[in-house]
Amino acid sequence: MRDDVYNVVKRQILQILGGSEQARRAALAKLRRGTGKPPGNVPEIWELTIGALPENASPPEEYAVHAALTLFAVHRQGTSIDGLSGGTLGAAVAKLRNGDNDDAITRRFNSTVTSATIAELCAHARSLVQLLRSKGINMDYPKFAQELYVWQFDPEKVRLNWGRDYWRKNMNQKEDSSDE
């Protein structure tokens, strides 16, 4: 089922981005209205989110697809990010670190990854996505959907992966700057 989530989000992003300017703007605006709400609360986006899943999809799959696509729409607003590259949440957020704001970024990241519920995680992730958007940093949303799906069953696994990606990037940056 993880692959279904990945493939659905990838297909939907490609479909949205491949449409006309008007259709793209309309789809993204619709999706943004669903941000922070449970999958069943915004019927006008069902065709883009839960309607794109196989008939036997589970609620965790629906939540993962819904959250990833609505956050992608927030991220895409006013940018040209493609939502298909840029790595995991941890890797993308690591790119926000610049020495001046490292503690604040780390606190926001930690609040996100230690969330107790999927709804809380998505609410915290939204603020990170807005920061990523402001800096033009991309993120892999099909992978994010897959991770949100897994998080609902094994949050510790996803937390550790995001944490590794966040700190690995930071360590690589420190090594690069010390070589100069």
Kinemage of the C-alpha trace (Angstrom):
@kinemage 1
@onewidth
@group {chain A} dominant
@subgroup {mainchain}
@vectorlist {calphas} color= white
{ca met a 1} P 0.000 0.000 0.000
{ca arg a 2} L 2.940 2.366 0.560
{ca asp a 3} L 3.660 2.184 -3.160
{ca asp a 4} L 0.037 3.051 -3.949
{ca val a 5} L 0.340 6.199 -1.836
{ca tyr a 6} L 3.619 7.177 -3.520
{ca asn a 7} L 2.286 6.542 -7.019
{ca val a 8} L -1.022 8.325 -6.454
{ca val a 9} L 0.660 11.478 -5.149
{ca lys a 10} L 3.223 11.455 -7.958
{ca arg a 11} L 0.512 10.954 -10.590
{ca gln a 12} L -1.655 13.719 -9.125
{ca ile a 13} L 1.221 16.200 -8.955
{ca leu a 14} L 2.200 15.453 -12.552
{ca gln a 15} L -1.423 15.826 -13.634
{ca ile a 16} L -1.806 19.151 -11.808
{ca leu a 17} L 1.486 20.551 -13.093
{ca gly a 18} L 0.795 19.296 -16.613
{ca gly a 19} L -2.501 21.147 -16.883
{ca ser a 20} L -3.128 24.611 -18.214
{ca glu a 21} L -2.158 27.579 -16.052
{ca gln a 22} L -5.806 28.138 -15.138
{ca ala a 23} L -6.448 24.472 -14.283
{ca arg a 24} L -3.224 24.299 -12.252
{ca arg a 25} L -4.112 27.399 -10.231
{ca ala a 26} L -7.655 26.139 -9.619
{ca ala a 27} L -6.508 22.695 -8.474
{ca leu a 28} L -3.857 24.120 -6.146
{ca ala a 29} L -6.303 26.644 -4.661
{ca lys a 30} L -8.815 23.850 -4.014
{ca leu a 31} L -6.166 21.721 -2.364
{ca arg a 32} L -4.990 24.564 -0.127
{ca arg a 33} L -8.530 24.853 1.268
{ca gly a 34} L -8.131 21.303 2.570
{ca thr a 35} L -4.866 21.951 4.413
{ca gly a 36} L -5.089 21.079 8.081
{ca lys a 37} L -8.455 19.394 7.719
{ca pro a 38} L -9.162 15.650 7.819
{ca pro a 39} L -9.539 13.943 4.418
{ca gly a 40} L -13.329 13.739 4.542
{ca asn a 41} L -14.017 17.378 5.441
{ca val a 42} L -13.517 19.062 2.065
{ca pro a 43} L -15.601 17.286 -0.596
{ca glu a 44} L -14.442 19.551 -3.443
{ca ile a 45} L -10.930 18.038 -3.298
{ca trp a 46} L -11.910 14.380 -3.056
{ca glu a 47} L -11.404 13.907 -6.794
{ca leu a 48} L -7.781 15.017 -6.393
{ca thr a 49} L -7.036 13.210 -3.140
{ca ile a 50} L -9.007 10.209 -1.929
{ca gly a 51} L -10.724 9.660 -5.278
{ca ala a 52} L -7.352 8.947 -6.857
{ca leu a 53} L -6.710 5.979 -4.553
{ca pro a 54} L -7.682 2.386 -5.330
{ca glu a 55} L -11.169 1.356 -4.246
{ca asn a 56} L -9.905 -0.665 -1.274
{ca ala a 57} L -7.768 2.160 0.166
{ca ser a 58} L -7.518 2.416 3.934
{ca pro a 59} L -8.008 5.539 6.072
{ca pro a 60} L -4.233 5.798 6.701
{ca glu a 61} L -3.659 5.865 2.927
{ca glu a 62} L -6.359 8.491 2.521
{ca tyr a 63} L -4.814 10.662 5.223
{ca ala a 64} L -1.310 10.359 3.758
{ca val a 65} L -2.423 11.295 0.240
{ca his a 66} L -4.663 14.115 1.454
{ca ala a 67} L -1.989 15.636 3.712
{ca ala a 68} L 0.805 15.360 1.140
{ca leu a 69} L -1.215 16.924 -1.666
{ca thr a 70} L -2.647 19.754 0.422
{ca leu a 71} L 0.798 20.595 1.821
{ca phe a 72} L 2.223 20.423 -1.702
{ca ala a 73} L -0.358 23.030 -2.726
{ca val a 74} L 0.746 25.281 0.154
{ca his a 75} L 4.385 24.786 -0.852
{ca arg a 76} L 3.748 25.415 -4.545
{ca gln a 77} L 1.876 28.704 -4.023
{ca gly a 78} L 3.799 31.465 -5.760
{ca thr a 79} L 6.776 29.200 -6.574
{ca ser a 80} L 7.915 26.882 -9.315
{ca ile a 81} L 8.837 23.940 -7.071
{ca asp a 82} L 7.924 20.633 -8.676
{ca gly a 83} L 7.260 18.643 -5.497
{ca leu a 84} L 8.989 15.607 -6.982
{ca ser a 85} L 12.589 16.236 -5.938
{ca gly a 86} L 14.411 17.658 -2.952
{ca gly a 87} L 14.443 14.680 -0.628
{ca thr a 88} L 12.648 13.900 2.585
{ca leu a 89} L 11.225 16.351 5.084
{ca gly a 90} L 14.433 16.064 7.132
{ca ala a 91} L 16.708 16.707 4.156
{ca ala a 92} L 14.626 19.646 2.924
{ca val a 93} L 14.398 21.320 6.342
{ca ala a 94} L 18.153 20.872 6.843
{ca lys a 95} L 18.647 23.240 3.899
{ca leu a 96} L 16.953 25.990 5.934
{ca arg a 97} L 19.830 26.034 8.383
{ca asn a 98} L 22.242 28.882 7.780
{ca gly a 99} L 23.889 29.465 11.151
{ca asp a 100} L 21.683 32.384 12.185
{ca asn a 101} L 18.486 30.460 12.788
{ca asp a 102} L 19.662 26.918 13.442
{ca asp a 103} L 18.163 26.639 16.939
{ca ala a 104} L 14.765 27.922 15.821
{ca ile a 105} L 14.697 25.600 12.805
{ca thr a 106} L 15.739 22.648 14.946
{ca arg a 107} L 12.994 23.408 17.494
{ca arg a 108} L 10.348 23.543 14.745
{ca phe a 109} L 11.670 20.373 13.173
{ca asn a 110} L 11.717 18.565 16.532
{ca ser a 111} L 8.139 19.678 17.278
{ca thr a 112} L 7.065 18.245 13.953
{ca val a 113} L 8.797 14.895 14.182
{ca thr a 114} L 7.798 14.259 17.806
{ca ser a 115} L 4.104 14.921 17.189
{ca ala a 116} L 1.738 12.533 18.942
{ca thr a 117} L -0.862 12.349 16.151
{ca ile a 118} L -0.866 12.572 12.385
{ca ala a 119} L -3.021 15.712 12.584
{ca glu a 120} L -0.500 17.371 14.909
{ca leu a 121} L 2.381 16.317 12.657
{ca cys a 122} L 0.676 17.840 9.612
{ca ala a 123} L -0.066 21.079 11.466
{ca his a 124} L 3.592 21.453 12.437
{ca ala a 125} L 4.741 20.387 8.973
{ca arg a 126} L 2.691 23.189 7.452
{ca ser a 127} L 4.850 25.830 9.143
{ca leu a 128} L 7.988 24.073 7.886
{ca val a 129} L 6.532 23.880 4.377
{ca gln a 130} L 5.854 27.613 4.471
{ca leu a 131} L 9.485 28.215 5.411
{ca leu a 132} L 10.644 25.907 2.615
{ca arg a 133} L 8.443 27.835 0.178
{ca ser a 134} L 9.872 31.184 1.318
{ca lys a 135} L 13.402 29.936 0.562
{ca gly a 136} L 12.514 28.105 -2.679
{ca ile a 137} L 13.536 24.718 -1.266
{ca asn a 138} L 11.868 21.705 -2.867
{ca met a 139} L 10.668 18.506 -1.173
{ca asp a 140} L 9.701 15.084 -2.522
{ca tyr a 141} L 5.940 14.903 -1.868
{ca pro a 142} L 5.343 11.353 -3.124
{ca lys a 143} L 8.036 10.230 -0.664
{ca phe a 144} L 6.468 12.437 2.029
{ca ala a 145} L 3.092 10.730 1.461
{ca gln a 146} L 4.754 7.350 1.751
{ca glu a 147} L 6.422 8.428 4.997
{ca leu a 148} L 3.143 9.793 6.390
{ca tyr a 149} L 1.529 6.438 5.664
{ca val a 150} L 4.313 4.524 7.440
{ca trp a 151} L 4.317 7.052 10.311
{ca gln a 152} L 0.759 6.042 11.189
{ca phe a 153} L 1.979 2.493 11.935
{ca asp a 154} L 5.618 3.009 12.914
{ca pro a 155} L 6.279 6.660 13.823
{ca glu a 156} L 9.663 5.883 15.353
{ca lys a 157} L 10.996 4.535 12.050
{ca val a 158} L 9.994 7.683 10.184
{ca arg a 159} L 11.249 9.985 12.953
{ca leu a 160} L 14.640 8.313 12.850
{ca asn a 161} L 14.847 8.565 9.056
{ca trp a 162} L 13.906 12.253 9.107
{ca gly a 163} L 16.334 12.896 11.954
{ca arg a 164} L 19.173 11.162 10.100
{ca asp a 165} L 18.453 13.189 6.977
{ca tyr a 166} L 18.238 16.438 8.933
{ca trp a 167} L 21.480 15.963 10.813
{ca arg a 168} L 23.371 14.210 8.009
{ca lys a 169} L 22.878 17.219 5.757
{ca asn a 170} L 24.008 19.508 8.565
{ca met a 171} L 27.126 17.431 9.185
{ca asn a 172} L 27.955 17.412 5.456
{ca gln a 173} L 27.646 21.204 5.352
{ca lys a 174} L 29.995 21.545 8.346
{ca glu a 175} L 32.524 19.222 6.725
{ca asp a 176} L 32.327 21.162 3.439
{ca ser a 177} L 32.927 24.501 5.172
{ca ser a 178} L 35.822 23.170 7.252
{ca asp a 179} L 37.598 21.967 4.088
{ca glu a 180} L 37.929 25.534 2.832
